[in-house]
Amino acid sequence: MLQTGIQLRAYVPVAASAPPRTLWKYLVPMMIGLVLWFIPPPSGLPLKAWHMFAVFVATTTGIITAPLPMSAVAILGRPSVRSPR
């Protein structure tokens, strides 16, 4: 038996309608990583080590700001670090 007066609402996923105020969560880790990437490394530190540090800081910042779940941020930060040959 149907009840009258029940309203049905459409389900809209939160990620599909992300408000612009969350854009900073994506931009801050990327900007920090890019700034560190292009700053010259301190004397005595190889360029590859400095780049790895930049990726580490950007990934850590991404985990803190949480634009995506922590596992997704960690997975996205991993491919940018290449293993030595």
Secondary structure, DSSP 8 states (H G I E B T S, - for coil): ---TT--------TGGG--GGGHHHHHHHHHHHHHHHHS---TTS-HHHHHHHHHHHHHHHHHHH-SS-HHHHHHHHSTTS----
